[in-house]
Amino acid sequence: MQRILNNPARVLDMMRDVAASEIVPRFQKLAAHEIDEKRPGDLVTIADRASEAAFERRLPDLVPGSRVLGEEMFEANPDCMKLLDGDDPVWIVDPVDGTHNFAHGRHPFTVIVALVQNGTTRGGWIIDPMQGDAAMAVAGEGAVYGPNDALATIQAPGTTAFADTTMTAGIKLRHRLEQAADEMEVALPTIVERYRCVGREYMDIANGTLDMARYGGRIKPWDHAAGCLIVAEAGGRADDLATQTPYAAHSDLQPHMLGIVRPASLWQPFRGLMLHADGLSL
């Protein structure tokens, strides 16, 4: 494993290659029979399946003895989550994050890969095939972001006043936050609509375009493992809002609330507002 962590750009190269062969050529060109609905509102396309199959074939070559856990594998066999309970390194893959956007011919969508062992995310990679940028982190070594040909270390963020921050939220959460801010007599961050692509949101928090996000429900590792590491290594926090413990990729898919902030100094005012909005106490 250490060999690939010493040269993490090899993973980005593979991701770009898979995106170029299996995803980008199908963008805005999907036929009706190439889009399926797993459940109401939850889509999967031929690009999701083809790119995940490519990663399943290729990623184990980078780390001997490693396994692959993908979003579509889970849909076919939920027991594959037990891979995270073993000792083998596990590649966690979201082959097309933002499938709803992709299926409707819209940007953003990303490709997400994480390398996890014993619940600890050792490496995280996100690429945006259409925008041509990427974010990457190795645990304990910081994070990088930038255009594909000019990745640069993400510098430690400065201090940001909570009133000057920007976060994403859906309509229901926005309304609860507005009420909570009134009741607490605190400033409300600028709220923008969710991207329907968590990978792009993580990239934008890491690069400073956004400051905060909150995710609730079943926190699925293919959505969050890579992004949480990238934000944390970029000087932020990616913690459970209730327990204030860092995100860990386990087989447990029980509901949680996950808070993402950068810089880390935003954590306490963000957490207080989120918990009040959800009817919980500090």
Order of alpha helices (4+ residues) and beta strands (2+ residues): alpha-alpha-beta-beta-alpha-beta-alpha-beta-alpha-beta-beta-beta-beta-beta-beta-alpha-beta-alpha-beta-alpha-beta-beta-alpha
